[in-house]
Amino acid sequence: MVKKRLGIGMIGAGFVANFHIRSFIGVRDADIIGVVSKDDDMSRNTADVIKKIGVGEPNIYNSVTEMVADPAIDALWICAPNFARIEVMEEIVDAIESGKGELIGVACEKPLGRNVQEAKKMLELAQRANLLDGYLENQCFSPAITRGKDIVWSRGAKLTGRPYLARAAEEHGGPHMPWFWEGKLQGGGVINDMMCHSVEAARFLLTPPGADRTVLKLKKVNAYANCLKWQNPKYAQQLADNSGGKLDYINRPAEDFGRSLVEYEDENGQQLVVETTTSWSYVGAGLRLSMELLGPEYSMSIDTLTTGLKVFFSRHVTGDTGEDLVEKQNAEVGLMPVVNNEEAEYGYEAENRHMVQSFLSGKRPEENFHDGVNVTELLMTGYLSAEEERTIAFPPPNLDTFIPAVAKGEWNPKNK
């Protein structure tokens, strides 16, 4: 029997989960009816947000197993921190295999794993439990990206040839939570945190509409990483203060800037190129996402800070700081762009709608754990390239067991 409405359990609370929660205002046929987190206060706050905006009447569970055991829960959204993903997935599968409950599917936030071994383990666990799996890469569902791709491929590519160059960048002033900054917990720095978006959005744009992402064969990766801002003593001290002394960016930094040049080959042997840059050291209005797609007689471009609505506040307008105009807001005065509906503009709404409809219809989502593995493989090859300062042919030997130096706490650009 095909279900008509999906009961969702949210694993993890905080910034990432809240973006998904708010996006469900625009998602039909689903209710968030469960929350579980290791932080009781965050669980209660998250449940309050869900009730307030009207996307569910959630119960607060003591464990993932207890959530799986509730027959009203059909699918789980894993928004727990990177270092907890394997533990969460293992508990989900153990609960199912021991007969405590059943699920239709599971969706997991990016990145799927801190390294290739973890990403492949997530995929293996989902398949072992016969779960439909969705990889939550919101930028592939951004309306500007999907509409732009449709126009370029239906007009420009159809008449003059496929696109051959994609550029993508994501920049802001740094993550919200201390664990994001810690290489061992997060799996790296800005490359693992944000380049995962850029490389997958670019791959999506270069893939023909309706084709499987595997029609593009990854051939080579050249990457660069550095810590440009946050290893400066002034800013390193800020991180130390904000983390209760846990972060030591003088001696144990993660990269706050990264770039990559990626070469693909399509089914006809044509070479395609992806350029990406990512940064935690950007100072501007707030989060900036930019993308370009170029072909023989056309191009498209996107910049999320080029908005239709802007406001200006003089220096006499004072008040509390926040992020009421744009994510990662860096200023409270001056001319500011306003992103009217971030959840929709960044792709969360369409992403979660796709996951819900896929699970309800019993189909594997188009963006799934296989894509999450592919992204992790590319990023780990990038880390290897940055460490060895050379272009790496894909796949390099021993990629499954490679752990970046930054994820081991052993990377420091000052010691090169």
RODO-2510 file (C-alpha; in nm, 4 decimals, decimal comma):
residues 416
     n   res          X          Y          Z
     1     m     0,0000     0,0000     0,0000
     2     v     0,1405     0,3393    -0,1002
     3     k     0,1279     0,5930     0,1815
     4     k    -0,0410     0,9293     0,1258
     5     r     0,1478     1,1225     0,3936
     6     l     0,4991     1,0821     0,5300
     7     g     0,5815     1,0908     0,9000
     8     i     0,9348     1,2269     0,9423
     9     g     1,1775     1,1971     1,2306
    10     m     1,4486     1,4631     1,2585
    11     i     1,7834     1,3451     1,3981
    12     g     1,9958     1,6324     1,5233
    13     a     1,8992     1,9873     1,6081
    14     g     2,0372     2,3314     1,5451
    15     f     2,1255     2,5408     1,2413
    16     v     2,1249     2,2733     0,9691
    17     a     1,8090     2,1058     1,0966
    18     n     1,6282     2,4389     1,1196
    19     f     1,6831     2,5095     0,7495
    20     h     1,5194     2,1773     0,6651
    21     i     1,2402     2,2331     0,9164
    22     r     1,1494     2,5769     0,7799
    23     s     1,1519     2,4418     0,4238
    24     f     0,8686     2,2018     0,5102
    25     i     0,6299     2,4977     0,5099
    26     g     0,6376     2,4596     0,1321
    27     v     0,6407     2,0770     0,1271
    28     r     0,3125     1,8913     0,0976
    29     d     0,2271     1,5407     0,2185
    30     a     0,4688     1,5306     0,5143
    31     d     0,4771     1,6092     0,8850
    32     i     0,7784     1,6258     1,1157
    33     i     0,6484     1,4201     1,4055
    34     g     0,9672     1,3302     1,5886
    35     v     1,2896     1,4883     1,7118
    36     v     1,5916     1,3311     1,8755
    37     s     1,9165     1,4993     1,9785
    38     k     2,1858     1,4472     2,2410
    39     d     2,1121     1,7990     2,3665
    40     d     1,7757     1,8028     2,5476
    41     d     1,7414     2,1814     2,5306
    42     m     1,8025     2,1809     2,1558
    43     s     1,5478     1,9026     2,1131
    44     r     1,2855     2,1064     2,2963
    45     n     1,3718     2,4224     2,1041
    46     t     1,3545     2,2362     1,7737
    47     a     1,0187     2,0826     1,8645
    48     d     0,8911     2,4299     1,9542
    49     v     0,9996     2,5655     1,6134
    50     i     0,8230     2,2775     1,4356
    51     k     0,4995     2,3459     1,6232
    52     k     0,5236     2,7229     1,5845
    53     i     0,5560     2,7182     1,2061
    54     g     0,2957     2,4431     1,1698
    55     v     0,4874     2,1584     1,0060
    56     g     0,4118     1,8944     1,2688
    57     e     0,3362     1,8059     1,6305
    58     p     0,6606     1,6297     1,7196
    59     n     0,7375     1,3926     2,0007
    60     i     1,0816     1,4129     2,1613
    61     y     1,2518     1,0737     2,1710
    62     n     1,5284     0,9530     2,3998
    63     s     1,7079     0,7590     2,1272
    64     v     1,7162     0,6885     1,7563
    65     t     1,5992     0,3332     1,8301
    66     e     1,2921     0,4652     2,0122
    67     m     1,2137     0,6828     1,7116
    68     v     1,2484     0,3942     1,4648
    69     a     1,0174     0,1853     1,6842
    70     d     0,7329     0,4369     1,6493
    71     p     0,5080     0,3075     1,3654
    72     a     0,4089     0,6669     1,2844
    73     i     0,7672     0,7430     1,1740
    74     d     0,8220     0,6504     0,8069
    75     a     1,1529     0,8179     0,7239
    76     l     1,4425     0,9833     0,9013
    77     w     1,6363     1,3003     0,8184
    78     i     1,9934     1,2752     0,9529
    79     c     2,1096     1,6265     1,0425
    80     a     2,3471     1,5173     1,3179
    81     p     2,7105     1,6407     1,3066
    82     n     2,9519     1,4739     1,0632
    83     f     3,1300     1,2774     1,3360
    84     a     2,8009     1,1197     1,4515
    85     r     2,6625     1,0051     1,1156
    86     i     2,8008     0,6490     1,1191
    87     e     2,6876     0,5932     1,4780
    88     v     2,3382     0,7174     1,3920
    89     m     2,3115     0,5041     1,0785
    90     e     2,4316     0,1932     1,2606
    91     e     2,1667     0,2442     1,5280
    92     i     1,8962     0,2865     1,2621
    93     v     1,9964    -0,0369     1,0892
    94     d     2,0331    -0,2268     1,4163
    95     a     1,6817    -0,1211     1,5207
    96     i     1,5374    -0,2376     1,1880
    97     e     1,7283    -0,5673     1,1760
    98     s     1,6351    -0,6505     1,5350
    99     g     1,2678    -0,6072     1,4495
   100     k     1,2074    -0,2979     1,6625
   101     g     1,0634    -0,0976     1,3722
   102     e     1,0352    -0,0360     0,9997
   103     l     1,1210     0,2589     0,7766
   104     i     1,0723     0,3531     0,4121
   105     g     1,3824     0,5636     0,3766
   106     v     1,6526     0,7839     0,5199
   107     a     1,7891     1,1183     0,4021
   108     c     2,1314     1,2428     0,5116
   109     e     2,2812     1,5909     0,5099
   110     k     2,6053     1,6608     0,3249
   111     p     2,8758     1,5377     0,3356
   112     l     2,7803     1,1722     0,3498
   113     g     3,1038     1,0859     0,5305
   114     r     3,4221     1,2468     0,6589
   115     n     3,6151     1,0219     0,4224
   116     v     3,5484     0,7616     0,1542
   117     q     3,5390     0,4708     0,3981
   118     e     3,2645     0,6400     0,6022
   119     a     3,0639     0,7434     0,2953
   120     k     3,0706     0,3900     0,1563
   121     k     2,9721     0,2550     0,4974
   122     m     2,6638     0,4817     0,4988
   123     l     2,5642     0,3479     0,1567
   124     e     2,6273    -0,0130     0,2580
   125     l     2,4169     0,0237     0,5747
   126     a     2,1238     0,1787     0,3859
   127     q     2,1280    -0,1001     0,1290
   128     r     2,1605    -0,3679     0,3966
   129     a     1,8409    -0,2440     0,5595
   130     n     1,6626    -0,2085     0,2216
   131     l     1,6118     0,1641     0,2793
   132     l     1,5517     0,4209     0,0090
   133     d     1,8341     0,6730     0,0462
   134     g     1,8447     1,0457    -0,0261
   135     y     2,1551     1,2645    -0,0220
   136     l     2,0589     1,6126     0,0955
   137     e     2,2510     1,8324    -0,1489
   138     n     2,0270     2,1369    -0,1593
   139     q     2,2079     2,3326    -0,4318
   140     c     2,1135     2,0762    -0,6977
   141     f     1,7509     2,1701    -0,6219
   142     s     1,7938     2,5485    -0,6180
   143     p     1,5301     2,7005    -0,8526
   144     a     1,7902     2,9217    -1,0235
   145     i     2,0129     2,6215    -1,0950
   146     t     1,7383     2,3869    -1,2147
   147     r     1,5706     2,6553    -1,4283
   148     g     1,9020     2,7747    -1,5683
   149     k     2,0040     2,4204    -1,6565
   150     d     1,6731     2,3575    -1,8301
   151     i     1,7048     2,6693    -2,0468
   152     v     2,0707     2,6175    -2,1354
   153     w     2,0289     2,2523    -2,2337
   154     s     1,6976     2,2926    -2,4188
   155     r     1,8119     2,5924    -2,6242
   156     g     2,1863     2,6568    -2,6242
   157     a     2,3099     2,2976    -2,6014
   158     k     2,0438     2,1646    -2,8376
   159     l     2,1480     2,4042    -3,1138
   160     t     2,5222     2,4577    -3,0612
   161     g     2,6594     2,1783    -2,8406
   162     r     2,6827     2,0729    -2,4781
   163     p     2,8275     2,2977    -2,2036
   164     y     3,1917     2,2290    -2,1262
   165     l     3,2843     2,4535    -1,8316
   166     a     3,1137     2,4989    -1,4956
   167     r     3,2284     2,7320    -1,2197
   168     a     3,0945     2,7333    -0,8658
   169     a     3,1886     2,9217    -0,5504
   170     e     3,0557     2,9351    -0,1957
   171     e     3,1869     3,1893     0,0495
   172     h     3,1035     3,3220     0,3937
   173     g     3,2718     3,4283     0,7158
   174     g     3,2783     3,0894     0,8864
   175     p     3,0541     2,8183     1,0367
   176     h     2,8167     2,8639     1,3304
   177     m     2,9201     2,5752     1,5564
   178     p     3,2718     2,5003     1,6928
   179     w     3,2751     2,1386     1,5704
   180     f     3,2591     2,2578     1,2081
   181     w     3,6008     2,4195     1,2562
   182     e     3,7635     2,1074     1,4031
   183     g     3,9284     1,8911     1,1370
   184     k     3,8961     1,5654     1,3296
   185     l     3,5253     1,6124     1,4002
   186     q     3,4190     1,7607     1,0680
   187     g     3,6561     1,5643     0,8432
   188     g     3,8446     1,8659     0,7104
   189     g     3,7948     2,2374     0,6707
   190     v     3,6128     2,4471     0,4153
   191     i     3,6746     2,1933     0,1356
   192     n     3,4815     1,9178     0,3104
   193     d     3,2260     2,1601     0,4522
   194     m     3,1448     2,3664     0,1435
   195     m     3,3219     2,2431    -0,1673
   196     c     3,0965     1,9377    -0,1436
   197     h     2,8170     2,1728    -0,2558
   198     s     3,0138     2,3328    -0,5373
   199     v     3,1461     2,0176    -0,7038
   200     e     2,8071     1,8454    -0,7012
   201     a     2,6172     2,1504    -0,8289
   202     a     2,8716     2,1826    -1,1117
   203     r     2,8469     1,8121    -1,1966
   204     f     2,4677     1,8447    -1,2015
   205     l     2,4845     2,1381    -1,4457
   206     l     2,7186     1,9503    -1,6819
   207     t     2,5059     1,6334    -1,6836
   208     p     2,2451     1,6123    -1,9638
   209     p     1,8858     1,6411    -1,8362
   210     g     1,7458     1,3028    -1,7405
   211     a     2,0854     1,1315    -1,7604
   212     d     2,2498     0,9493    -1,4742
   213     r     2,5293     1,1475    -1,3108
   214     t     2,7689     0,8622    -1,3922
   215     v     2,7742     0,9585    -1,7625
   216     l     3,0522     1,1948    -1,6553
   217     k     3,3768     1,0121    -1,5814
   218     l     3,6068     1,1787    -1,3298
   219     k     3,9582     1,1894    -1,4761
   220     k     4,1812     1,4327    -1,2817
   221     v     4,1728     1,6604    -0,9775
   222     n     4,4032     1,9465    -0,8889
   223     a     4,3352     2,1259    -0,5596
   224     y     4,4848     2,3869    -0,3305
   225     a     4,4223     2,4584     0,0384
   226     n     4,5392     2,7274     0,2783
   227     c     4,4445     2,9037     0,6006
   228     l     4,4428     3,2696     0,5004
   229     k     4,2553     3,4413     0,7853
   230     w     4,1818     3,2255     1,0852
   231     q     4,5423     3,1303     1,1671
   232     n     4,6176     3,4978     1,2225
   233     p     4,6720     3,5332     1,6018
   234     k     4,3875     3,7848     1,6396
   235     y     4,1316     3,5605     1,4700
   236     a     4,2730     3,2373     1,6117
   237     q     4,2079     3,3851     1,9562
   238     q     3,8487     3,4582     1,8576
   239     l     3,7997     3,0931     1,7689
   240     a     3,9624     2,9810     2,0931
   241     d     3,7373     3,2111     2,2964
   242     n     3,4207     3,1083     2,1110
   243     s     3,4963     2,7376     2,1579
   244     g     3,5956     2,7469     2,5233
   245     g     3,9587     2,6876     2,4303
   246     k     3,8930     2,3761     2,2203
   247     l     4,0074     2,5268     1,8893
   248     d     4,3783     2,5996     1,8393
   249     y     4,4177     2,7461     1,4917
   250     i     4,7756     2,8562     1,5543
   251     n     4,8926     2,4952     1,5869
   252     r     4,5976     2,2923     1,4567
   253     p     4,4173     2,4836     1,1819
   254     a     4,1797     2,3666     0,9127
   255     e     4,1821     2,5236     0,5693
   256     d     3,9643     2,8346     0,5360
   257     f     4,0244     2,8640     0,1602
   258     g     4,0229     2,5976    -0,1070
   259     r     4,0096     2,5709    -0,4826
   260     s     3,9867     2,2834    -0,7281
   261     l     4,0197     2,2201    -1,0991
   262     v     3,8363     1,9013    -1,1944
   263     e     3,8460     1,7274    -1,5319
   264     y     3,5649     1,5027    -1,6523
   265     e     3,5037     1,3119    -1,9737
   266     d     3,1539     1,2663    -2,1119
   267     e     3,0109     0,9615    -2,2926
   268     n     3,1491     1,0897    -2,6228
   269     g     3,5003     1,1459    -2,4915
   270     q     3,4658     1,5252    -2,4722
   271     q     3,6682     1,6908    -2,1964
   272     l     3,4725     1,8968    -1,9439
   273     v     3,6118     2,1231    -1,6725
   274     v     3,4851     2,2300    -1,3308
   275     e     3,6404     2,5172    -1,1358
   276     t     3,5455     2,5674    -0,7705
   277     t     3,6497     2,7995    -0,4893
   278     t     3,5312     2,7963    -0,1315
   279     s     3,6098     3,0213     0,1610
   280     w     3,5460     3,0793     0,5306
   281     s     3,7384     3,4058     0,5028
   282     y     3,4927     3,6087     0,2941
   283     v     3,3793     3,9444     0,4331
   284     g     3,0631     4,0758     0,2703
   285     a     2,6894     4,0958     0,3153
   286     g     2,6650     3,7263     0,3979
   287     l     2,6635     3,3852     0,2317
   288     r     2,7480     3,4188    -0,1370
   289     l     2,6776     3,1396    -0,3835
   290     s     2,7831     3,1957    -0,7424
   291     m     2,7737     2,9647    -1,0414
   292     e     2,8441     2,9839    -1,4134
   293     l     2,7882     2,7435    -1,6997
   294     l     2,9574     2,8020    -2,0359
   295     g     2,9070     2,6417    -2,3750
   296     p     3,0103     2,7163    -2,7344
   297     e     2,7537     2,9941    -2,7931
   298     y     2,5977     3,0647    -2,4524
   299     s     2,6540     3,1135    -2,0811
   300     m     2,4524     3,1440    -1,7618
   301     s     2,5391     3,2946    -1,4245
   302     i     2,3915     3,3002    -1,0737
   303     d     2,4790     3,5119    -0,7695
   304     t     2,2591     3,4746    -0,4630
   305     l     2,3575     3,8191    -0,3297
   306     t     2,2257     3,9884    -0,6447
   307     t     1,8759     4,0104    -0,5035
   308     g     1,5638     4,1972    -0,6075
   309     l     1,5213     4,3422    -0,2585
   310     k     1,7803     4,5583    -0,0828
   311     v     1,7570     4,7714     0,2302
   312     f     1,9784     5,0495     0,3659
   313     f     2,0383     5,1311     0,7319
   314     s     2,2416     5,4325     0,8427
   315     r     2,4870     5,4107     1,1311
   316     h     2,2167     5,5514     1,3568
   317     v     2,0080     5,2359     1,3218
   318     t     2,1399     5,0194     1,6038
   319     g     2,0269     4,6966     1,7645
   320     d     2,1112     4,3341     1,8159
   321     t     2,3130     4,1505     1,5526
   322     g     2,1552     3,8580     1,3731
   323     e     2,0837     3,6896     1,0419
   324     d     1,7440     3,8331     0,9621
   325     l     1,8351     3,9489     0,6091
   326     v     2,0725     3,6810     0,4777
   327     e     2,2490     3,3724     0,6126
   328     k     2,5959     3,4413     0,7629
   329     q     2,5117     3,8126     0,7753
   330     n     2,8265     4,0193     0,8370
   331     a     2,6808     4,3689     0,8782
   332     e     2,3820     4,5432     1,0337
   333     v     2,4217     4,8825     0,8593
   334     g     2,4723     5,0020     0,5043
   335     l     2,3210     4,8611     0,1849
   336     m     2,2168     4,5000     0,2394
   337     p     2,0692     4,2432    -0,0008
   338     v     1,7722     4,0509     0,1346
   339     v     1,7076     3,6886     0,0346
   340     n     1,3283     3,6767     0,0616
   341     n     1,2957     3,3019     0,1165
   342     e     1,6320     3,1384     0,1816
   343     e     1,4874     2,7897     0,2203
   344     a     1,3396     2,8090    -0,1299
   345     e     1,6223     3,0048    -0,2973
   346     y     1,8951     2,7733    -0,1684
   347     g     1,7034     2,4635    -0,2771
   348     y     1,5973     2,3163     0,0587
   349     e     1,2272     2,3349    -0,0216
   350     a     1,2507     2,1572    -0,3583
   351     e     1,5066     1,9123    -0,2194
   352     n     1,2845     1,8025     0,0670
   353     r     0,9768     1,7941    -0,1562
   354     h     1,1639     1,5570    -0,3892
   355     m     1,2730     1,3335    -0,1018
   356     v     0,9199     1,3169     0,0410
   357     q     0,7571     1,2365    -0,2931
   358     s     1,0244     0,9779    -0,3742
   359     f     0,9747     0,7985    -0,0433
   360     l     0,5952     0,8113    -0,0724
   361     s     0,6073     0,6608    -0,4222
   362     g     0,8638     0,3953    -0,3252
   363     k     1,1331     0,5338    -0,5582
   364     r     1,4957     0,6023    -0,4840
   365     p     1,5625     0,9795    -0,4907
   366     e     1,7557     1,1157    -0,7880
   367     e     2,0186     1,2554    -0,5485
   368     n     2,1147     0,9569    -0,3346
   369     f     2,3941     0,8014    -0,1305
   370     h     2,5791     0,6938    -0,4450
   371     d     2,6145     1,0637    -0,5267
   372     g     2,7326     1,1275    -0,1725
   373     v     3,0042     0,8647    -0,2193
   374     n     3,1087     1,0192    -0,5528
   375     v     3,1383     1,3641    -0,3937
   376     t     3,3482     1,2288    -0,1074
   377     e     3,5764     1,0448    -0,3482
   378     l     3,6343     1,3675    -0,5396
   379     l     3,6988     1,5720    -0,2244
   380     m     3,9435     1,3190    -0,0806
   381     t     4,1294     1,3165    -0,4124
   382     g     4,1369     1,6951    -0,3819
   383     y     4,2863     1,6808    -0,0338
   384     l     4,5505     1,4383    -0,1602
   385     s     4,6279     1,6744    -0,4475
   386     a     4,6616     1,9732    -0,2137
   387     e     4,8909     1,7798     0,0203
   388     e     5,1140     1,6517    -0,2610
   389     e     5,0895     1,9756    -0,4636
   390     r     5,0214     1,7947    -0,7902
   391     t     4,7393     1,6880    -1,0204
   392     i     4,5997     1,3475    -0,9229
   393     a     4,4598     1,1023    -1,1786
   394     f     4,1359     0,9440    -1,0564
   395     p     4,1112     0,7083    -0,8835
   396     p     4,4354     0,7277    -0,6867
   397     p     4,5608     0,4146    -0,5054
   398     n     4,4265     0,3521    -0,1539
   399     l     4,1604     0,6222    -0,1777
   400     d     3,9240     0,4249     0,0468
   401     t     4,1677     0,4415     0,3382
   402     f     4,2996     0,7951     0,2822
   403     i     4,2468     1,0396     0,5686
   404     p     4,3428     1,4043     0,5048
   405     a     4,6157     1,5436     0,7288
   406     v     4,3763     1,8169     0,8434
   407     a     4,1328     1,5487     0,9640
   408     k     4,4142     1,3945     1,1695
   409     g     4,5139     1,7267     1,3231
   410     e     4,8472     1,7128     1,1419
   411     w     4,8074     1,9849     0,8757
   412     n     4,9635     2,3268     0,9174
   413     p     5,0427     2,5495     0,6162
   414     k     5,2971     2,7459     0,8213
   415     n     5,5099     2,4335     0,8563
   416     k     5,5425     2,3584     0,4840
***
